[in-house]
Amino acid sequence: MIKHSVTLKKFEDNLAIKDGIIPFEKAMQIFASLWTEAYNLGIFPLKEPLEGIETDIRIAKILNSCSSNYYQE
């Protein structure tokens, strides 16, 4: 859990400004490394991939309705 989200956001913004846009090949390398790490930690493959999907759908509907109401004003 991230406790200092503002500090993390500043760090990410500064890093993005310094490094610029990541080339596609580098982005895929990072993705593959993260996927391998998750697999080694036992997070992937998911044992029950659809577990909790009803909750995710309900939250998505709520968030989508809030954002569409915000932009209509």
PDB file of N, CA, C and O in Angstrom, chain B, residues numbered from 101:
ATOM      1  N   MET B 101       0.844  -1.178   0.000  1.00  0.00           N
ATOM      2  CA  MET B 101       0.000   0.000   0.000  1.00  0.00           C
ATOM      3  C   MET B 101       0.887   1.239   0.000  1.00  0.00           C
ATOM      4  O   MET B 101       1.843   1.326   0.771  1.00  0.00           O
ATOM      5  N   ILE B 102       0.574   2.178  -0.851  1.00  0.00           N
ATOM      6  CA  ILE B 102       1.355   3.405  -0.965  1.00  0.00           C
ATOM      7  C   ILE B 102       0.775   4.438  -0.003  1.00  0.00           C
ATOM      8  O   ILE B 102      -0.398   4.800  -0.096  1.00  0.00           O
ATOM      9  N   LYS B 103       1.614   4.905   0.922  1.00  0.00           N
ATOM     10  CA  LYS B 103       1.145   5.855   1.930  1.00  0.00           C
ATOM     11  C   LYS B 103       1.413   7.297   1.536  1.00  0.00           C
ATOM     12  O   LYS B 103       0.693   8.197   1.969  1.00  0.00           O
ATOM     13  N   HIS B 104       2.426   7.529   0.730  1.00  0.00           N
ATOM     14  CA  HIS B 104       2.784   8.887   0.325  1.00  0.00           C
ATOM     15  C   HIS B 104       2.563   9.040  -1.172  1.00  0.00           C
ATOM     16  O   HIS B 104       3.520   9.169  -1.937  1.00  0.00           O
ATOM     17  N   SER B 105       1.301   9.026  -1.590  1.00  0.00           N
ATOM     18  CA  SER B 105       0.984   9.046  -3.012  1.00  0.00           C
ATOM     19  C   SER B 105       1.414  10.346  -3.689  1.00  0.00           C
ATOM     20  O   SER B 105       1.775  10.334  -4.866  1.00  0.00           O
ATOM     21  N   VAL B 106       1.383  11.450  -2.977  1.00  0.00           N
ATOM     22  CA  VAL B 106       1.803  12.730  -3.564  1.00  0.00           C
ATOM     23  C   VAL B 106       3.292  12.684  -3.873  1.00  0.00           C
ATOM     24  O   VAL B 106       3.723  13.136  -4.934  1.00  0.00           O
ATOM     25  N   THR B 107       4.072  12.144  -2.957  1.00  0.00           N
ATOM     26  CA  THR B 107       5.513  12.021  -3.169  1.00  0.00           C
ATOM     27  C   THR B 107       5.799  11.096  -4.342  1.00  0.00           C
ATOM     28  O   THR B 107       6.672  11.386  -5.161  1.00  0.00           O
ATOM     29  N   LEU B 108       5.073   9.986  -4.432  1.00  0.00           N
ATOM     30  CA  LEU B 108       5.257   9.062  -5.547  1.00  0.00           C
ATOM     31  C   LEU B 108       4.889   9.720  -6.869  1.00  0.00           C
ATOM     32  O   LEU B 108       5.593   9.549  -7.864  1.00  0.00           O
ATOM     33  N   LYS B 109       3.801  10.466  -6.888  1.00  0.00           N
ATOM     34  CA  LYS B 109       3.370  11.152  -8.110  1.00  0.00           C
ATOM     35  C   LYS B 109       4.430  12.149  -8.572  1.00  0.00           C
ATOM     36  O   LYS B 109       4.723  12.231  -9.765  1.00  0.00           O
ATOM     37  N   LYS B 110       5.008  12.908  -7.637  1.00  0.00           N
ATOM     38  CA  LYS B 110       6.067  13.855  -7.991  1.00  0.00           C
ATOM     39  C   LYS B 110       7.275  13.127  -8.559  1.00  0.00           C
ATOM     40  O   LYS B 110       7.865  13.565  -9.547  1.00  0.00           O
ATOM     41  N   PHE B 111       7.646  11.999  -7.924  1.00  0.00           N
ATOM     42  CA  PHE B 111       8.761  11.204  -8.403  1.00  0.00           C
ATOM     43  C   PHE B 111       8.510  10.704  -9.826  1.00  0.00           C
ATOM     44  O   PHE B 111       9.383  10.814 -10.686  1.00  0.00           O
ATOM     45  N   GLU B 112       7.313  10.154 -10.074  1.00  0.00           N
ATOM     46  CA  GLU B 112       6.978   9.650 -11.405  1.00  0.00           C
ATOM     47  C   GLU B 112       6.992  10.770 -12.445  1.00  0.00           C
ATOM     48  O   GLU B 112       7.490  10.585 -13.556  1.00  0.00           O
ATOM     49  N   ASP B 113       6.445  11.926 -12.082  1.00  0.00           N
ATOM     50  CA  ASP B 113       6.430  13.056 -13.016  1.00  0.00           C
ATOM     51  C   ASP B 113       7.834  13.515 -13.353  1.00  0.00           C
ATOM     52  O   ASP B 113       8.142  13.761 -14.520  1.00  0.00           O
ATOM     53  N   ASN B 114       8.692  13.634 -12.349  1.00  0.00           N
ATOM     54  CA  ASN B 114      10.076  14.047 -12.589  1.00  0.00           C
ATOM     55  C   ASN B 114      10.822  13.020 -13.436  1.00  0.00           C
ATOM     56  O   ASN B 114      11.611  13.383 -14.308  1.00  0.00           O
ATOM     57  N   LEU B 115      10.571  11.752 -13.180  1.00  0.00           N
ATOM     58  CA  LEU B 115      11.214  10.697 -13.956  1.00  0.00           C
ATOM     59  C   LEU B 115      10.748  10.731 -15.410  1.00  0.00           C
ATOM     60  O   LEU B 115      11.552  10.562 -16.327  1.00  0.00           O
ATOM     61  N   ALA B 116       9.449  10.951 -15.617  1.00  0.00           N
ATOM     62  CA  ALA B 116       8.910  11.013 -16.968  1.00  0.00           C
ATOM     63  C   ALA B 116       9.481  12.212 -17.729  1.00  0.00           C
ATOM     64  O   ALA B 116       9.772  12.106 -18.920  1.00  0.00           O
ATOM     65  N   ILE B 117       9.641  13.333 -17.059  1.00  0.00           N
ATOM     66  CA  ILE B 117      10.200  14.527 -17.707  1.00  0.00           C
ATOM     67  C   ILE B 117      11.660  14.276 -18.066  1.00  0.00           C
ATOM     68  O   ILE B 117      12.111  14.635 -19.154  1.00  0.00           O
ATOM     69  N   LYS B 118      12.395  13.658 -17.145  1.00  0.00           N
ATOM     70  CA  LYS B 118      13.823  13.421 -17.361  1.00  0.00           C
ATOM     71  C   LYS B 118      14.059  12.401 -18.475  1.00  0.00           C
ATOM     72  O   LYS B 118      14.894  12.620 -19.353  1.00  0.00           O
ATOM     73  N   ASP B 119      13.326  11.288 -18.439  1.00  0.00           N
ATOM     74  CA  ASP B 119      13.563  10.197 -19.384  1.00  0.00           C
ATOM     75  C   ASP B 119      12.817  10.360 -20.707  1.00  0.00           C
ATOM     76  O   ASP B 119      13.243   9.812 -21.723  1.00  0.00           O
ATOM     77  N   GLY B 120      11.720  11.099 -20.707  1.00  0.00           N
ATOM     78  CA  GLY B 120      10.934  11.253 -21.927  1.00  0.00           C
ATOM     79  C   GLY B 120      10.101  10.005 -22.206  1.00  0.00           C
ATOM     80  O   GLY B 120       9.855   9.194 -21.315  1.00  0.00           O
ATOM     81  N   ILE B 121       9.684   9.872 -23.428  1.00  0.00           N
ATOM     82  CA  ILE B 121       8.841   8.744 -23.830  1.00  0.00           C
ATOM     83  C   ILE B 121       9.695   7.483 -23.907  1.00  0.00           C
ATOM     84  O   ILE B 121      10.792   7.492 -24.465  1.00  0.00           O
ATOM     85  N   ILE B 122       9.178   6.407 -23.342  1.00  0.00           N
ATOM     86  CA  ILE B 122       9.884   5.130 -23.363  1.00  0.00           C
ATOM     87  C   ILE B 122       9.645   4.470 -24.716  1.00  0.00           C
ATOM     88  O   ILE B 122       8.501   4.372 -25.161  1.00  0.00           O
ATOM     89  N   PRO B 123      10.705   4.017 -25.374  1.00  0.00           N
ATOM     90  CA  PRO B 123      10.524   3.289 -26.638  1.00  0.00           C
ATOM     91  C   PRO B 123       9.716   2.007 -26.426  1.00  0.00           C
ATOM     92  O   PRO B 123       9.747   1.417 -25.347  1.00  0.00           O
ATOM     93  N   PHE B 124       9.008   1.592 -27.448  1.00  0.00           N
ATOM     94  CA  PHE B 124       8.137   0.425 -27.367  1.00  0.00           C
ATOM     95  C   PHE B 124       8.899  -0.811 -26.897  1.00  0.00           C
ATOM     96  O   PHE B 124       8.407  -1.552 -26.046  1.00  0.00           O
ATOM     97  N   GLU B 125      10.079  -1.040 -27.436  1.00  0.00           N
ATOM     98  CA  GLU B 125      10.863  -2.225 -27.072  1.00  0.00           C
ATOM     99  C   GLU B 125      11.189  -2.237 -25.578  1.00  0.00           C
ATOM    100  O   GLU B 125      11.106  -3.277 -24.926  1.00  0.00           O
ATOM    101  N   LYS B 126      11.561  -1.073 -25.045  1.00  0.00           N
ATOM    102  CA  LYS B 126      11.882  -0.967 -23.617  1.00  0.00           C
ATOM    103  C   LYS B 126      10.626  -1.197 -22.777  1.00  0.00           C
ATOM    104  O   LYS B 126      10.685  -1.861 -21.743  1.00  0.00           O
ATOM    105  N   ALA B 127       9.492  -0.651 -23.216  1.00  0.00           N
ATOM    106  CA  ALA B 127       8.228  -0.844 -22.500  1.00  0.00           C
ATOM    107  C   ALA B 127       7.852  -2.321 -22.469  1.00  0.00           C
ATOM    108  O   ALA B 127       7.375  -2.815 -21.447  1.00  0.00           O
ATOM    109  N   MET B 128       8.061  -3.032 -23.578  1.00  0.00           N
ATOM    110  CA  MET B 128       7.751  -4.458 -23.617  1.00  0.00           C
ATOM    111  C   MET B 128       8.698  -5.251 -22.719  1.00  0.00           C
ATOM    112  O   MET B 128       8.293  -6.236 -22.101  1.00  0.00           O
ATOM    113  N   GLN B 129       9.947  -4.827 -22.647  1.00  0.00           N
ATOM    114  CA  GLN B 129      10.916  -5.477 -21.773  1.00  0.00           C
ATOM    115  C   GLN B 129      10.509  -5.309 -20.303  1.00  0.00           C
ATOM    116  O   GLN B 129      10.587  -6.255 -19.520  1.00  0.00           O
ATOM    117  N   ILE B 130      10.078  -4.108 -19.941  1.00  0.00           N
ATOM    118  CA  ILE B 130       9.614  -3.846 -18.575  1.00  0.00           C
ATOM    119  C   ILE B 130       8.382  -4.697 -18.268  1.00  0.00           C
ATOM    120  O   ILE B 130       8.285  -5.303 -17.201  1.00  0.00           O
ATOM    121  N   PHE B 131       7.448  -4.734 -19.210  1.00  0.00           N
ATOM    122  CA  PHE B 131       6.230  -5.531 -19.030  1.00  0.00           C
ATOM    123  C   PHE B 131       6.566  -6.999 -18.827  1.00  0.00           C
ATOM    124  O   PHE B 131       6.021  -7.645 -17.932  1.00  0.00           O
ATOM    125  N   ALA B 132       7.466  -7.533 -19.658  1.00  0.00           N
ATOM    126  CA  ALA B 132       7.847  -8.947 -19.555  1.00  0.00           C
ATOM    127  C   ALA B 132       8.513  -9.228 -18.214  1.00  0.00           C
ATOM    128  O   ALA B 132       8.277 -10.275 -17.611  1.00  0.00           O
ATOM    129  N   SER B 133       9.334  -8.308 -17.749  1.00  0.00           N
ATOM    130  CA  SER B 133      10.000  -8.490 -16.457  1.00  0.00           C
ATOM    131  C   SER B 133       8.993  -8.494 -15.313  1.00  0.00           C
ATOM    132  O   SER B 133       9.093  -9.309 -14.396  1.00  0.00           O
ATOM    133  N   LEU B 134       8.015  -7.577 -15.366  1.00  0.00           N
ATOM    134  CA  LEU B 134       6.984  -7.533 -14.328  1.00  0.00           C
ATOM    135  C   LEU B 134       6.127  -8.795 -14.352  1.00  0.00           C
ATOM    136  O   LEU B 134       5.758  -9.328 -13.305  1.00  0.00           O
ATOM    137  N   TRP B 135       5.816  -9.266 -15.561  1.00  0.00           N
ATOM    138  CA  TRP B 135       5.016 -10.488 -15.701  1.00  0.00           C
ATOM    139  C   TRP B 135       5.774 -11.679 -15.107  1.00  0.00           C
ATOM    140  O   TRP B 135       5.189 -12.486 -14.384  1.00  0.00           O
ATOM    141  N   THR B 136       7.065 -11.792 -15.406  1.00  0.00           N
ATOM    142  CA  THR B 136       7.885 -12.878 -14.882  1.00  0.00           C
ATOM    143  C   THR B 136       7.955 -12.823 -13.362  1.00  0.00           C
ATOM    144  O   THR B 136       7.869 -13.851 -12.691  1.00  0.00           O
ATOM    145  N   GLU B 137       8.111 -11.623 -12.828  1.00  0.00           N
ATOM    146  CA  GLU B 137       8.164 -11.477 -11.377  1.00  0.00           C
ATOM    147  C   GLU B 137       6.846 -11.904 -10.735  1.00  0.00           C
ATOM    148  O   GLU B 137       6.842 -12.599  -9.719  1.00  0.00           O
ATOM    149  N   ALA B 138       5.734 -11.488 -11.326  1.00  0.00           N
ATOM    150  CA  ALA B 138       4.425 -11.875 -10.796  1.00  0.00           C
ATOM    151  C   ALA B 138       4.245 -13.390 -10.867  1.00  0.00           C
ATOM    152  O   ALA B 138       3.698 -13.996  -9.946  1.00  0.00           O
ATOM    153  N   TYR B 139       4.700 -13.995 -11.950  1.00  0.00           N
ATOM    154  CA  TYR B 139       4.603 -15.453 -12.089  1.00  0.00           C
ATOM    155  C   TYR B 139       5.439 -16.145 -11.010  1.00  0.00           C
ATOM    156  O   TYR B 139       4.984 -17.101 -10.382  1.00  0.00           O
ATOM    157  N   ASN B 140       6.660 -15.658 -10.801  1.00  0.00           N
ATOM    158  CA  ASN B 140       7.540 -16.249  -9.796  1.00  0.00           C
ATOM    159  C   ASN B 140       7.000 -16.081  -8.377  1.00  0.00           C
ATOM    160  O   ASN B 140       7.261 -16.913  -7.508  1.00  0.00           O
ATOM    161  N   LEU B 141       6.252 -15.010  -8.145  1.00  0.00           N
ATOM    162  CA  LEU B 141       5.646 -14.791  -6.834  1.00  0.00           C
ATOM    163  C   LEU B 141       4.360 -15.594  -6.648  1.00  0.00           C
ATOM    164  O   LEU B 141       3.804 -15.627  -5.550  1.00  0.00           O
ATOM    165  N   GLY B 142       3.887 -16.235  -7.708  1.00  0.00           N
ATOM    166  CA  GLY B 142       2.681 -17.049  -7.623  1.00  0.00           C
ATOM    167  C   GLY B 142       1.399 -16.273  -7.836  1.00  0.00           C
ATOM    168  O   GLY B 142       0.313 -16.787  -7.563  1.00  0.00           O
ATOM    169  N   ILE B 143       1.503 -15.046  -8.319  1.00  0.00           N
ATOM    170  CA  ILE B 143       0.308 -14.233  -8.557  1.00  0.00           C
ATOM    171  C   ILE B 143      -0.367 -14.641  -9.855  1.00  0.00           C
ATOM    172  O   ILE B 143      -1.595 -14.654  -9.936  1.00  0.00           O
ATOM    173  N   PHE B 144       0.417 -14.974 -10.869  1.00  0.00           N
ATOM    174  CA  PHE B 144      -0.095 -15.445 -12.165  1.00  0.00           C
ATOM    175  C   PHE B 144       0.314 -16.889 -12.347  1.00  0.00           C
ATOM    176  O   PHE B 144       1.380 -17.265 -11.861  1.00  0.00           O
ATOM    177  N   PRO B 145      -0.444 -17.704 -13.000  1.00  0.00           N
ATOM    178  CA  PRO B 145      -1.789 -17.450 -13.491  1.00  0.00           C
ATOM    179  C   PRO B 145      -2.793 -17.448 -12.339  1.00  0.00           C
ATOM    180  O   PRO B 145      -2.597 -18.113 -11.322  1.00  0.00           O
ATOM    181  N   LEU B 146      -3.850 -16.700 -12.519  1.00  0.00           N
ATOM    182  CA  LEU B 146      -4.876 -16.601 -11.485  1.00  0.00           C
ATOM    183  C   LEU B 146      -5.603 -17.931 -11.348  1.00  0.00           C
ATOM    184  O   LEU B 146      -5.911 -18.584 -12.345  1.00  0.00           O
ATOM    185  N   LYS B 147      -5.872 -18.325 -10.121  1.00  0.00           N
ATOM    186  CA  LYS B 147      -6.578 -19.582  -9.891  1.00  0.00           C
ATOM    187  C   LYS B 147      -8.051 -19.457 -10.272  1.00  0.00           C
ATOM    188  O   LYS B 147      -8.632 -20.379 -10.845  1.00  0.00           O
ATOM    189  N   GLU B 148      -8.638 -18.331  -9.955  1.00  0.00           N
ATOM    190  CA  GLU B 148     -10.033 -18.044 -10.306  1.00  0.00           C
ATOM    191  C   GLU B 148     -10.072 -16.676 -10.997  1.00  0.00           C
ATOM    192  O   GLU B 148     -10.287 -15.666 -10.326  1.00  0.00           O
ATOM    193  N   PRO B 149      -9.870 -16.616 -12.315  1.00  0.00           N
ATOM    194  CA  PRO B 149      -9.755 -15.331 -12.996  1.00  0.00           C
ATOM    195  C   PRO B 149     -11.002 -14.438 -12.900  1.00  0.00           C
ATOM    196  O   PRO B 149     -10.888 -13.215 -12.974  1.00  0.00           O
ATOM    197  N   LEU B 150     -12.162 -15.026 -12.740  1.00  0.00           N
ATOM    198  CA  LEU B 150     -13.388 -14.228 -12.681  1.00  0.00           C
ATOM    199  C   LEU B 150     -13.855 -13.951 -11.253  1.00  0.00           C
ATOM    200  O   LEU B 150     -14.935 -13.396 -11.052  1.00  0.00           O
ATOM    201  N   GLU B 151     -13.060 -14.330 -10.274  1.00  0.00           N
ATOM    202  CA  GLU B 151     -13.431 -14.089  -8.885  1.00  0.00           C
ATOM    203  C   GLU B 151     -13.510 -12.588  -8.616  1.00  0.00           C
ATOM    204  O   GLU B 151     -12.557 -11.857  -8.881  1.00  0.00           O
ATOM    205  N   GLY B 152     -14.629 -12.136  -8.098  1.00  0.00           N
ATOM    206  CA  GLY B 152     -14.811 -10.724  -7.786  1.00  0.00           C
ATOM    207  C   GLY B 152     -15.198  -9.854  -8.963  1.00  0.00           C
ATOM    208  O   GLY B 152     -15.211  -8.629  -8.847  1.00  0.00           O
ATOM    209  N   ILE B 153     -15.513 -10.465 -10.097  1.00  0.00           N
ATOM    210  CA  ILE B 153     -15.832  -9.682 -11.299  1.00  0.00           C
ATOM    211  C   ILE B 153     -17.108  -8.861 -11.109  1.00  0.00           C
ATOM    212  O   ILE B 153     -17.228  -7.766 -11.657  1.00  0.00           O
ATOM    213  N   GLU B 154     -18.058  -9.385 -10.338  1.00  0.00           N
ATOM    214  CA  GLU B 154     -19.308  -8.651 -10.123  1.00  0.00           C
ATOM    215  C   GLU B 154     -19.027  -7.331  -9.405  1.00  0.00           C
ATOM    216  O   GLU B 154     -19.602  -6.297  -9.747  1.00  0.00           O
ATOM    217  N   THR B 155     -18.151  -7.371  -8.421  1.00  0.00           N
ATOM    218  CA  THR B 155     -17.787  -6.158  -7.690  1.00  0.00           C
ATOM    219  C   THR B 155     -17.081  -5.170  -8.605  1.00  0.00           C
ATOM    220  O   THR B 155     -17.358  -3.972  -8.562  1.00  0.00           O
ATOM    221  N   ASP B 156     -16.166  -5.669  -9.437  1.00  0.00           N
ATOM    222  CA  ASP B 156     -15.450  -4.795 -10.371  1.00  0.00           C
ATOM    223  C   ASP B 156     -16.412  -4.117 -11.343  1.00  0.00           C
ATOM    224  O   ASP B 156     -16.270  -2.930 -11.638  1.00  0.00           O
ATOM    225  N   ILE B 157     -17.384  -4.870 -11.836  1.00  0.00           N
ATOM    226  CA  ILE B 157     -18.361  -4.310 -12.779  1.00  0.00           C
ATOM    227  C   ILE B 157     -19.207  -3.252 -12.087  1.00  0.00           C
ATOM    228  O   ILE B 157     -19.462  -2.190 -12.656  1.00  0.00           O
ATOM    229  N   ARG B 158     -19.644  -3.534 -10.863  1.00  0.00           N
ATOM    230  CA  ARG B 158     -20.455  -2.567 -10.119  1.00  0.00           C
ATOM    231  C   ARG B 158     -19.687  -1.273  -9.867  1.00  0.00           C
ATOM    232  O   ARG B 158     -20.241  -0.187 -10.035  1.00  0.00           O
ATOM    233  N   ILE B 159     -18.423  -1.372  -9.468  1.00  0.00           N
ATOM    234  CA  ILE B 159     -17.602  -0.184  -9.233  1.00  0.00           C
ATOM    235  C   ILE B 159     -17.385   0.586 -10.534  1.00  0.00           C
ATOM    236  O   ILE B 159     -17.440   1.816 -10.545  1.00  0.00           O
ATOM    237  N   ALA B 160     -17.138  -0.132 -11.626  1.00  0.00           N
ATOM    238  CA  ALA B 160     -16.934   0.522 -12.922  1.00  0.00           C
ATOM    239  C   ALA B 160     -18.180   1.295 -13.352  1.00  0.00           C
ATOM    240  O   ALA B 160     -18.075   2.406 -13.871  1.00  0.00           O
ATOM    241  N   LYS B 161     -19.351   0.712 -13.137  1.00  0.00           N
ATOM    242  CA  LYS B 161     -20.596   1.402 -13.489  1.00  0.00           C
ATOM    243  C   LYS B 161     -20.759   2.683 -12.681  1.00  0.00           C
ATOM    244  O   LYS B 161     -21.165   3.715 -13.215  1.00  0.00           O
ATOM    245  N   ILE B 162     -20.443   2.610 -11.396  1.00  0.00           N
ATOM    246  CA  ILE B 162     -20.555   3.794 -10.537  1.00  0.00           C
ATOM    247  C   ILE B 162     -19.589   4.874 -10.993  1.00  0.00           C
ATOM    248  O   ILE B 162     -19.971   6.036 -11.129  1.00  0.00           O
ATOM    249  N   LEU B 163     -18.336   4.494 -11.228  1.00  0.00           N
ATOM    250  CA  LEU B 163     -17.332   5.469 -11.651  1.00  0.00           C
ATOM    251  C   LEU B 163     -17.664   6.074 -13.009  1.00  0.00           C
ATOM    252  O   LEU B 163     -17.489   7.275 -13.217  1.00  0.00           O
ATOM    253  N   ASN B 164     -18.139   5.250 -13.928  1.00  0.00           N
ATOM    254  CA  ASN B 164     -18.504   5.764 -15.248  1.00  0.00           C
ATOM    255  C   ASN B 164     -19.682   6.720 -15.182  1.00  0.00           C
ATOM    256  O   ASN B 164     -19.716   7.717 -15.903  1.00  0.00           O
ATOM    257  N   SER B 165     -20.643   6.425 -14.325  1.00  0.00           N
ATOM    258  CA  SER B 165     -21.790   7.326 -14.207  1.00  0.00           C
ATOM    259  C   SER B 165     -21.371   8.652 -13.573  1.00  0.00           C
ATOM    260  O   SER B 165     -21.889   9.705 -13.946  1.00  0.00           O
ATOM    261  N   CYS B 166     -20.437   8.608 -12.616  1.00  0.00           N
ATOM    262  CA  CYS B 166     -19.958   9.842 -11.992  1.00  0.00           C
ATOM    263  C   CYS B 166     -19.192  10.705 -12.991  1.00  0.00           C
ATOM    264  O   CYS B 166     -19.386  11.920 -13.040  1.00  0.00           O
ATOM    265  N   SER B 167     -18.337  10.093 -13.774  1.00  0.00           N
ATOM    266  CA  SER B 167     -17.535  10.874 -14.713  1.00  0.00           C
ATOM    267  C   SER B 167     -18.399  11.430 -15.835  1.00  0.00           C
ATOM    268  O   SER B 167     -18.141  12.541 -16.298  1.00  0.00           O
ATOM    269  N   SER B 168     -19.414  10.702 -16.291  1.00  0.00           N
ATOM    270  CA  SER B 168     -20.261  11.226 -17.358  1.00  0.00           C
ATOM    271  C   SER B 168     -21.130  12.369 -16.833  1.00  0.00           C
ATOM    272  O   SER B 168     -21.410  13.310 -17.575  1.00  0.00           O
ATOM    273  N   ASN B 169     -21.564  12.308 -15.566  1.00  0.00           N
ATOM    274  CA  ASN B 169     -22.330  13.396 -14.985  1.00  0.00           C
ATOM    275  C   ASN B 169     -21.460  14.632 -14.797  1.00  0.00           C
ATOM    276  O   ASN B 169     -21.935  15.758 -14.952  1.00  0.00           O
ATOM    277  N   TYR B 170     -20.205  14.429 -14.466  1.00  0.00           N
ATOM    278  CA  TYR B 170     -19.290  15.549 -14.244  1.00  0.00           C
ATOM    279  C   TYR B 170     -19.074  16.333 -15.533  1.00  0.00           C
ATOM    280  O   TYR B 170     -19.075  17.564 -15.512  1.00  0.00           O
ATOM    281  N   TYR B 171     -18.892  15.647 -16.643  1.00  0.00           N
ATOM    282  CA  TYR B 171     -18.599  16.314 -17.909  1.00  0.00           C
ATOM    283  C   TYR B 171     -19.819  16.937 -18.563  1.00  0.00           C
ATOM    284  O   TYR B 171     -19.671  17.778 -19.449  1.00  0.00           O
ATOM    285  N   GLN B 172     -21.026  16.548 -18.150  1.00  0.00           N
ATOM    286  CA  GLN B 172     -22.234  17.092 -18.749  1.00  0.00           C
ATOM    287  C   GLN B 172     -22.583  18.469 -18.201  1.00  0.00           C
ATOM    288  O   GLN B 172     -23.348  19.205 -18.826  1.00  0.00           O
ATOM    289  N   GLU B 173     -22.037  18.827 -17.049  1.00  0.00           N
ATOM    290  CA  GLU B 173     -22.412  20.102 -16.420  1.00  0.00           C
ATOM    291  C   GLU B 173     -21.805  21.277 -17.115  1.00  0.00           C
ATOM    292  O   GLU B 173     -22.024  22.417 -16.707  1.00  0.00           O
TER     293      GLU B 173
END
